[in-house]
């Protein structure tokens, strides 16, 4: 059996296991806490066809998309600069780690006062969650680039910008993708949390409203949709991540 089919088999086994545990929990606690897998799928099929859900979905995707785009651009720019400039990286890295350890919810009132209600606050909160891990992974990947690459760039008299695009970025790409994968999940969490606390649009708002009304079917349906979306994108990024790391190891083995 090929590696690809083994991964497909393992994924199907995992999904089947999750559904089985879900059904067992439903039998144990009843519909007062969760709905059954079949009932959730039926409710979700009805929910996604409503105009109300479509509006909330578009609001969440817009906020998350903008937040992730900004987090990626800022994270890559800061990471390359801090990794390329050793002194700046040595000073900034512990500060970024300390900031990353702070619960982001405590900073939300400041963002709310700065950006107000609406899209800008959701985007800012999403960026706050995603930009730091992307920056740290990029910084670390640039630092771990083999010195021979930088010596070659200097021998060719490449400018700093050319060095970044032709030397550093290709060499650091595997670790950068790992940072993008982590940043994706955290940015999504940040955007959803912002919608839950101070927004009247989006899946986060819909979920918070369902919790307040104790609408178990809606809670389970939105949770299922978010899990499927996050798992799908994360799986794609993980596949790219593994492939790039495999290619990097093969290239290193040939260079030795």
C-alpha positions as CSV (number, residue, x, y, z in Angstrom):
1,X,0.0,0.0,0.0
2,X,1.4,3.4,-1.0
3,X,2.0,6.2,1.5
4,X,-0.8,8.2,0.0
5,X,-3.4,5.5,0.4
6,X,-2.2,4.9,4.0
7,X,-2.9,8.5,4.8
8,X,-6.3,8.4,3.2
9,X,-7.1,5.2,5.2
10,X,-5.9,6.8,8.4
11,X,-7.9,9.9,7.8
12,X,-11.1,7.8,7.2
13,X,-10.4,5.8,10.4
14,X,-10.0,9.1,12.3
15,X,-13.2,10.5,11.0
16,X,-15.1,7.3,11.7
17,X,-13.7,7.3,15.2
18,X,-14.8,10.9,15.8
19,X,-18.3,10.2,14.6
20,X,-18.5,7.1,16.8
21,X,-17.4,9.0,19.9
22,X,-19.8,11.8,19.0
23,X,-22.7,9.3,18.8
24,X,-21.7,7.7,22.0
25,X,-21.7,11.1,23.8
26,X,-25.1,11.8,22.4
27,X,-26.4,8.6,23.8
28,X,-24.9,9.4,27.2
29,X,-25.9,13.1,27.6
30,X,-28.9,13.4,25.3
31,X,-30.0,16.3,23.1
32,X,-29.9,18.8,26.0
33,X,-26.2,19.2,25.4
34,X,-25.4,18.0,21.9
35,X,-27.2,16.8,18.8
36,X,-26.5,13.5,17.0
37,X,-24.3,13.4,14.0
38,X,-27.2,12.7,11.6
39,X,-29.4,15.4,13.1
40,X,-26.5,17.9,12.9
41,X,-25.9,17.0,9.2
42,X,-29.6,17.4,8.4
43,X,-29.8,20.8,10.2
44,X,-26.6,22.0,8.6
45,X,-27.9,21.1,5.1
46,X,-31.0,23.3,5.8
47,X,-28.9,26.1,7.4
48,X,-26.4,26.6,4.6
49,X,-29.3,27.2,2.1
50,X,-30.7,30.2,4.1
51,X,-29.9,33.8,3.1
52,X,-29.2,34.7,6.7
53,X,-26.4,32.2,7.0
54,X,-24.9,33.3,3.7
55,X,-24.6,36.9,5.0
56,X,-22.9,35.8,8.2
57,X,-20.6,33.5,6.3
58,X,-19.5,36.2,3.9
59,X,-18.9,38.6,6.9
60,X,-16.6,36.0,8.6
61,X,-14.7,35.1,5.4
62,X,-14.2,38.8,4.6
63,X,-12.8,39.5,8.1
64,X,-10.7,36.4,8.2
65,X,-9.4,36.8,4.6
66,X,-8.2,40.3,5.2
67,X,-6.7,39.5,8.6
68,X,-4.8,36.5,7.3
69,X,-3.5,38.4,4.3
70,X,-2.3,41.3,6.5
71,X,-0.8,38.8,9.0
72,X,1.1,37.0,6.3
73,X,2.5,40.2,4.7
74,X,3.5,41.7,8.0
75,X,4.8,38.4,9.4
76,X,7.0,37.6,6.4
77,X,8.3,41.2,6.2
78,X,9.2,41.4,9.8
79,X,10.5,37.9,9.9
80,X,12.9,38.4,7.0
81,X,14.1,41.8,8.3
82,X,14.7,40.5,11.9
83,X,16.3,37.3,10.6
84,X,18.5,39.1,8.1
85,X,19.5,41.8,10.7
86,X,20.9,39.8,13.6
87,X,21.0,42.7,16.2
88,X,17.3,43.6,15.5
89,X,16.3,39.9,15.7
90,X,18.1,39.4,19.0
91,X,16.4,42.4,20.5
92,X,12.9,41.8,19.0
93,X,12.6,38.0,19.4
94,X,12.2,37.9,23.2
95,X,9.8,40.8,23.0
96,X,7.6,39.0,20.5
97,X,7.7,35.8,22.5
98,X,6.6,37.7,25.6
99,X,3.8,39.4,23.6
100,X,2.7,36.1,22.2
101,X,2.4,34.6,25.7
102,X,-0.1,37.3,26.7
103,X,-3.8,36.2,26.5
104,X,-5.0,38.2,23.5
105,X,-8.5,38.6,25.0
106,X,-7.0,41.1,27.5
107,X,-6.0,43.3,24.6
108,X,-9.4,43.3,22.9
109,X,-10.8,46.4,24.8
110,X,-7.8,48.4,23.5
111,X,-8.4,47.3,20.0
112,X,-12.1,48.0,20.3
113,X,-11.4,51.5,21.5
114,X,-8.9,52.0,18.7
115,X,-10.8,50.5,15.8
116,X,-14.4,50.6,16.9
117,X,-17.1,48.1,16.2
118,X,-17.2,46.4,12.8
119,X,-14.8,44.9,10.3
120,X,-11.7,46.8,11.3
121,X,-11.8,45.5,14.9
122,X,-12.3,41.9,13.7
123,X,-9.4,42.2,11.2
124,X,-7.1,43.8,13.8
125,X,-7.9,41.0,16.4
126,X,-7.3,38.3,13.8
127,X,-4.0,39.9,12.8
128,X,-2.9,40.2,16.4
129,X,-3.3,36.4,16.7
130,X,-1.6,35.4,13.5
131,X,1.2,37.8,12.8
132,X,3.5,36.8,15.7
133,X,3.8,33.1,15.0
134,X,4.3,33.8,11.3
135,X,7.0,36.3,12.2
136,X,8.8,34.0,14.7
137,X,8.7,31.0,12.3
138,X,10.1,33.2,9.4
139,X,12.7,34.7,11.7
140,X,13.9,31.2,12.8
141,X,13.9,29.8,9.3
142,X,16.0,32.7,7.9
143,X,18.5,32.2,10.8
144,X,18.8,28.5,10.0
145,X,19.6,29.1,6.3
146,X,22.9,27.4,5.6
147,X,25.8,30.0,5.6
148,X,27.0,28.8,2.2
149,X,23.8,30.3,0.7
150,X,24.6,33.7,2.1
151,X,28.3,33.5,1.1
152,X,27.2,32.7,-2.5
153,X,24.8,35.8,-2.4
154,X,27.7,38.0,-1.2
155,X,30.0,36.5,-3.9
156,X,27.5,37.3,-6.5
157,X,27.1,40.9,-5.0
158,X,23.3,40.5,-4.7
159,X,21.4,43.4,-3.1
160,X,19.6,42.7,0.2
161,X,16.2,42.5,-1.7
162,X,17.6,40.1,-4.3
163,X,19.1,38.0,-1.5
164,X,15.7,37.7,0.1
165,X,13.9,36.7,-3.0
166,X,16.5,34.5,-4.7
167,X,18.3,33.0,-1.7
168,X,16.6,33.3,1.6
169,X,13.0,32.8,0.6
170,X,13.5,29.5,-1.3
171,X,15.8,28.1,1.4
172,X,13.5,29.1,4.3
173,X,10.2,28.2,2.5
174,X,9.6,24.9,4.4
175,X,9.6,26.5,7.8
176,X,7.7,29.5,6.5
177,X,4.9,27.3,5.4
178,X,4.8,25.8,8.9
179,X,4.4,29.3,10.2
180,X,1.6,30.0,7.7
181,X,-0.2,26.9,8.9
182,X,0.0,27.9,12.5
183,X,-0.9,31.5,11.7
184,X,-3.9,30.4,9.7
185,X,-5.5,28.6,12.7
186,X,-4.7,31.4,15.1
187,X,-6.0,34.1,12.8
188,X,-9.2,32.2,12.3
189,X,-9.6,31.9,16.1
190,X,-8.9,35.7,16.5
191,X,-11.5,36.7,13.9
192,X,-14.2,34.4,15.4
193,X,-13.5,35.6,19.0
194,X,-13.9,39.2,17.8
195,X,-17.2,38.4,16.2
196,X,-18.3,36.7,19.5
197,X,-17.5,39.7,21.7
198,X,-18.4,42.8,19.7
199,X,-20.1,42.2,16.4
200,X,-23.5,41.7,14.9
201,X,-22.4,39.9,11.8
202,X,-20.5,36.7,11.2
203,X,-20.4,33.1,12.4
204,X,-18.9,34.0,15.7
205,X,-21.9,36.3,16.4
206,X,-24.2,33.6,15.2
207,X,-22.5,31.1,17.5
208,X,-22.6,33.4,20.5
209,X,-26.3,34.1,19.9
210,X,-27.1,30.4,19.7
211,X,-25.3,29.8,23.0
212,X,-27.4,32.6,24.6
213,X,-30.6,31.0,23.3
214,X,-29.4,27.5,24.1
215,X,-30.0,26.5,20.5
216,X,-28.1,23.2,20.5
217,X,-28.8,22.4,16.8
218,X,-27.3,25.7,15.7
219,X,-24.3,25.5,18.0
220,X,-23.4,22.0,16.7
221,X,-24.0,23.0,13.1
222,X,-21.8,26.1,13.2
223,X,-19.1,24.1,15.1
224,X,-19.2,21.4,12.5
225,X,-18.8,23.8,9.6
226,X,-15.9,25.6,11.3
227,X,-14.1,22.3,12.1
228,X,-14.5,21.1,8.5
229,X,-13.2,24.4,7.1
230,X,-10.3,24.6,9.4
231,X,-9.4,20.9,9.1
232,X,-9.6,21.0,5.3
233,X,-7.3,24.1,4.9
234,X,-4.9,22.8,7.6
235,X,-4.6,19.4,5.9
236,X,-3.7,21.1,2.6
237,X,-1.1,23.3,4.3
238,X,0.2,20.3,6.2
239,X,0.6,18.3,2.9
240,X,2.5,21.2,1.4
241,X,4.6,21.5,4.6
242,X,5.6,17.9,4.6
243,X,6.4,17.9,0.9
244,X,8.7,21.0,1.2
245,X,10.5,19.5,4.2
246,X,11.0,16.2,2.3
247,X,12.4,18.1,-0.7
248,X,14.7,20.1,1.6
249,X,16.0,17.0,3.3
250,X,16.6,15.4,-0.1
251,X,18.5,18.5,-1.3
252,X,20.6,18.6,1.8
253,X,21.5,14.9,1.3
254,X,22.6,15.5,-2.3
255,X,24.7,18.5,-1.2
256,X,26.6,16.4,1.3
